[in-house]
Amino acid sequence: MNIVAISIVLILVGITIGVAWYSRRWTRTTSEFYVAGQKISWFQNALALTGDYLSAASFLGVTGAIAVLGIDRTWDAIGYFGGYIVLLALLAVPLRKVGKYTASEILTTRFRASKTVRTSAMLGSTVISSFYIVPQLVGAGALMQILLGWDYVISVLVIGVLVIGYVVMGGMRATTYNQVIQAVVLWFAMLIILILTVVIFFDYNPMNIIQQASDVVPPEVAAGMITDGAAFEGMTFYEVIEEVSDELTGVDTALTPGAFAPDWMNLFALATGLVFGTAGLPHVLKRYYTVDRPKDARTSTIGVLFAIGSFYIMAIFVGLAAMVLLYPELIGYFQAGEDSVAQNMAVPLLGDLVGGDVILGLAIGGAFCAILSTVAGLLITIGTTITHDYYMELIEPNASEKKEVFIAKLSIVATGIIAVVVALALGDQNVSYLVTLAFGMAASVFFPVLFMSVWWKGYTRQGAIATMVAGLIVSVIFVVAQLTGTPDVLGLPVLVNPALYSLPAAVATGIIVSKFTDDIGDVDRFMALAHRKEE
Amino acid sequence: MTEKKILLATDGSKPALMATKKAIEEAKVMDAVVHALTIEEKAPMTLLEKKQENIAEERYLEIKSRGSEVAKEYGDREGVEVVEKKVESGPVVAAILEYAEEIDPDLIVVGNSGRSGWEKVRLGSVAEGIVKKADHPVLVTRVKNDDYLKDILEIAREMPLPPIEELEEIIDIDLEELEIKKQLGLAFGTLLAFLLPFFGLAAVVSWAPDIAATNIIGYEMNVALFWILLIFPIGWVTAILFNQYAKKYDKAKET
């Protein structure tokens, strides 16, 4: 039992929840005045967006993947980053101007409401958001393993129950400030770990991390090629690196580009899924609801780009440093079959190495806050979608607010349980990798339909439905095929991300169907709304 | 002699209606003008958060009406002059204090909702905040009984708050003037400025691995890693330029 680390984790989580509760009081009763909240709103929103976005995938998954496989896994980082450029350029401002943030609502605003639109949008949103929850739970499970030594299954069950309980009991009421705090905690946790690492082990120069990583055969590769990790007993990380490199001369190192992306199709599939995924993620788009003015949508997004960009640069250095410093341990975890720890725990383990229990606690606590707030954001998105976009429109339009919130909670519990079950089945996967699959689905289901609705006058209602349905079907088929290890579907090789097939399929289907149908909706009014000049 | 002023803060809830009634009564006695202030609170909350809060608030607020409009209507009936004031703002307490500073009232009237327990911890009390911080005399009211409020409740029920979400109404916008194609051009330009280096990296790694692995600038830094790290500043510059152009575009149309 690591009392210091556990206390720090509890304190951090306590602070996050406590401040989130208190924040609502502050936003009502502070005596400092700010006009319409505008002076700080873009900054606040930028942090809230950042907090929603930086999940276990970024904090644990990105660094963890780089630590075991090297720079080829930096695609997750630059892809998550680039996604916000696509969002900024194409969707952030028009969506804010319309004041609607889900595909269902955008389509209802432009075209008349239809059952099919609402049903397919609700299904897409629920599938993507639920799938996004899974890796968060996987990350939480691995954290509990190293913090408390719990079994993975127990860890996931306990965390799942806690998070769902938290959201249902009242976590829904203070999400924004939760995200703000979480963004700050994560960013600084990463910075502190990087600084300590560079000062203690790399002679005050981060570039030395790169130099040292250049000789290293990535742990995940080495673990499979060398027979006996036990022979490293008593050796330093440096000696082990040398020993393994000697044994595996000519094998690609951590800095060899292209070593682990088997071919161009896989690489482009991943890049496409990531960069177009952000602009289709329901929980990311939903956050723009709290942005006050259209031009704040722009500045907030730019704020996010700076926050996450600097975060990912740190993550790349931290990941490579973890590979070097934790080399024997990472190989050991793989050889012991503890893949989940090996793939996802580089940051906490490095924190422990450079700063002892305190930094270990900070890293795990930060990760817990990230998981808590991201899962809360996702569950709320699911709850809102099912009630607001579906139940209230199609099943019981006159339901009271109380009933509406009750249904939201019910759907949150249901999807939460499904996510826990799936997380139990996917425990040995890298957290960030699982998230990239959710990105691929979002890039195929919602990005094309939102983009074409907002910018193309000739888009039709039938075309929009066809886009979503095609994107959803193709992407789900390829995600399932990928996770079950099916090598090809209908002659097409199954890739690391579905987007290379499903995004073009969705766009093409949308265009073709639109050419043959003519319900372009209330297009003039909608375009005027979406592209009007700011006041 | 300057005219006497009463600042009434009202959100149209039942406790606020009590305050409204009291403010009008006082105005009669003092021969004062009532300035009815309603604040549309701009807190960064999502839709579901707002609804959750509404539900939790229901038992304290009981009714939701258009605060200052109700005060005006009630004032007209009672023969008291009421000046309506609506502001969009952040913190409610701050907005009330700011307005008090502006008009320098002889009295501030606010209603106390009687929240207790968790809700009070969570939401605090606006009345308490005003009492603590205002430089003017403050009168805090509490709801007596519905009989006393009967007349004003009737007015309030006629003037309910609109639902939370409403689409902004757009009238008379010339689509030509919006230059959607030009806006789309700017969007695509921004996109390309980022996507070219982004997919360019994937292309180089895929088809020119030797170039990608070439070392540059020392420290065993190769082209691929350098390129990866360069993607971030490229993104930042692209985003800032996009913002500049978009701002310019908005301004150009105003003139």
Boltz contact constraints between the chains, C-beta under 6 A:
constraints:
  - contact:
      token1: [A, 21]
      token2: [B, 122]
      max_distance: 6.0
  - contact:
      token1: [A, 24]
      token2: [B, 122]
      max_distance: 6.0
  - contact:
      token1: [A, 25]
      token2: [B, 123]
      max_distance: 6.0
  - contact:
      token1: [A, 25]
      token2: [B, 124]
      max_distance: 6.0
  - contact:
      token1: [A, 27]
      token2: [B, 43]
      max_distance: 6.0
  - contact:
      token1: [A, 28]
      token2: [B, 92]
      max_distance: 6.0
  - contact:
      token1: [A, 28]
      token2: [B, 124]
      max_distance: 6.0
  - contact:
      token1: [A, 29]
      token2: [B, 93]
      max_distance: 6.0
  - contact:
      token1: [A, 29]
      token2: [B, 124]
      max_distance: 6.0
  - contact:
      token1: [A, 29]
      token2: [B, 129]
      max_distance: 6.0
  - contact:
      token1: [A, 30]
      token2: [B, 91]
      max_distance: 6.0
  - contact:
      token1: [A, 31]
      token2: [B, 93]
      max_distance: 6.0
  - contact:
      token1: [A, 31]
      token2: [B, 94]
      max_distance: 6.0
  - contact:
      token1: [A, 31]
      token2: [B, 97]
      max_distance: 6.0
  - contact:
      token1: [A, 31]
      token2: [B, 133]
      max_distance: 6.0
  - contact:
      token1: [A, 32]
      token2: [B, 94]
      max_distance: 6.0
  - contact:
      token1: [A, 33]
      token2: [B, 94]
      max_distance: 6.0
  - contact:
      token1: [A, 33]
      token2: [B, 98]
      max_distance: 6.0
  - contact:
      token1: [A, 34]
      token2: [B, 90]
      max_distance: 6.0
  - contact:
      token1: [A, 36]
      token2: [B, 42]
      max_distance: 6.0
  - contact:
      token1: [A, 36]
      token2: [B, 88]
      max_distance: 6.0
  - contact:
      token1: [A, 36]
      token2: [B, 89]
      max_distance: 6.0
  - contact:
      token1: [A, 37]
      token2: [B, 42]
      max_distance: 6.0
  - contact:
      token1: [A, 37]
      token2: [B, 90]
      max_distance: 6.0
  - contact:
      token1: [A, 71]
      token2: [B, 225]
      max_distance: 6.0
  - contact:
      token1: [A, 74]
      token2: [B, 228]
      max_distance: 6.0
  - contact:
      token1: [A, 78]
      token2: [B, 231]
      max_distance: 6.0
  - contact:
      token1: [A, 82]
      token2: [B, 198]
      max_distance: 6.0
  - contact:
      token1: [A, 85]
      token2: [B, 194]
      max_distance: 6.0
  - contact:
      token1: [A, 85]
      token2: [B, 235]
      max_distance: 6.0
  - contact:
      token1: [A, 88]
      token2: [B, 239]
      max_distance: 6.0
  - contact:
      token1: [A, 89]
      token2: [B, 187]
      max_distance: 6.0
  - contact:
      token1: [A, 89]
      token2: [B, 190]
      max_distance: 6.0
  - contact:
      token1: [A, 89]
      token2: [B, 191]
      max_distance: 6.0
  - contact:
      token1: [A, 90]
      token2: [B, 187]
      max_distance: 6.0
  - contact:
      token1: [A, 172]
      token2: [B, 48]
      max_distance: 6.0
  - contact:
      token1: [A, 172]
      token2: [B, 52]
      max_distance: 6.0
  - contact:
      token1: [A, 173]
      token2: [B, 49]
      max_distance: 6.0
  - contact:
      token1: [A, 173]
      token2: [B, 52]
      max_distance: 6.0
  - contact:
      token1: [A, 176]
      token2: [B, 44]
      max_distance: 6.0
  - contact:
      token1: [A, 207]
      token2: [B, 219]
      max_distance: 6.0
  - contact:
      token1: [A, 210]
      token2: [B, 219]
      max_distance: 6.0
  - contact:
      token1: [A, 210]
      token2: [B, 220]
      max_distance: 6.0
  - contact:
      token1: [A, 210]
      token2: [B, 221]
      max_distance: 6.0
  - contact:
      token1: [A, 211]
      token2: [B, 219]
      max_distance: 6.0
  - contact:
      token1: [A, 211]
      token2: [B, 220]
      max_distance: 6.0
  - contact:
      token1: [A, 214]
      token2: [B, 220]
      max_distance: 6.0
  - contact:
      token1: [A, 255]
      token2: [B, 222]
      max_distance: 6.0
  - contact:
      token1: [A, 257]
      token2: [B, 205]
      max_distance: 6.0
  - contact:
      token1: [A, 257]
      token2: [B, 212]
      max_distance: 6.0
  - contact:
      token1: [A, 257]
      token2: [B, 213]
      max_distance: 6.0
  - contact:
      token1: [A, 257]
      token2: [B, 224]
      max_distance: 6.0
  - contact:
      token1: [A, 258]
      token2: [B, 205]
      max_distance: 6.0
  - contact:
      token1: [A, 258]
      token2: [B, 209]
      max_distance: 6.0
  - contact:
      token1: [A, 264]
      token2: [B, 206]
      max_distance: 6.0
  - contact:
      token1: [A, 267]
      token2: [B, 202]
      max_distance: 6.0
  - contact:
      token1: [A, 267]
      token2: [B, 206]
      max_distance: 6.0
  - contact:
      token1: [A, 268]
      token2: [B, 202]
      max_distance: 6.0
  - contact:
      token1: [A, 271]
      token2: [B, 202]
      max_distance: 6.0
  - contact:
      token1: [A, 289]
      token2: [B, 46]
      max_distance: 6.0
  - contact:
      token1: [A, 290]
      token2: [B, 44]
      max_distance: 6.0
  - contact:
      token1: [A, 298]
      token2: [B, 243]
      max_distance: 6.0
  - contact:
      token1: [A, 302]
      token2: [B, 239]
      max_distance: 6.0
  - contact:
      token1: [A, 302]
      token2: [B, 243]
      max_distance: 6.0
  - contact:
      token1: [A, 305]
      token2: [B, 235]
      max_distance: 6.0
  - contact:
      token1: [A, 305]
      token2: [B, 239]
      max_distance: 6.0
  - contact:
      token1: [A, 309]
      token2: [B, 232]
      max_distance: 6.0
  - contact:
      token1: [A, 313]
      token2: [B, 232]
      max_distance: 6.0
  - contact:
      token1: [A, 380]
      token2: [B, 48]
      max_distance: 6.0
  - contact:
      token1: [A, 384]
      token2: [B, 48]
      max_distance: 6.0
  - contact:
      token1: [A, 401]
      token2: [B, 51]
      max_distance: 6.0
  - contact:
      token1: [A, 401]
      token2: [B, 54]
      max_distance: 6.0
  - contact:
      token1: [A, 401]
      token2: [B, 55]
      max_distance: 6.0
  - contact:
      token1: [A, 402]
      token2: [B, 55]
      max_distance: 6.0
  - contact:
      token1: [A, 405]
      token2: [B, 51]
      max_distance: 6.0
  - contact:
      token1: [A, 405]
      token2: [B, 55]
      max_distance: 6.0
  - contact:
      token1: [A, 455]
      token2: [B, 184]
      max_distance: 6.0
  - contact:
      token1: [A, 524]
      token2: [B, 175]
      max_distance: 6.0
  - contact:
      token1: [A, 528]
      token2: [B, 170]
      max_distance: 6.0
  - contact:
      token1: [A, 528]
      token2: [B, 173]
      max_distance: 6.0
  - contact:
      token1: [A, 529]
      token2: [B, 170]
      max_distance: 6.0
  - contact:
      token1: [A, 531]
      token2: [B, 178]
      max_distance: 6.0
  - contact:
      token1: [A, 531]
      token2: [B, 180]
      max_distance: 6.0
  - contact:
      token1: [A, 531]
      token2: [B, 183]
      max_distance: 6.0
  - contact:
      token1: [A, 532]
      token2: [B, 173]
      max_distance: 6.0
  - contact:
      token1: [A, 533]
      token2: [B, 250]
      max_distance: 6.0
  - contact:
      token1: [A, 533]
      token2: [B, 253]
      max_distance: 6.0
  - contact:
      token1: [A, 534]
      token2: [B, 250]
      max_distance: 6.0
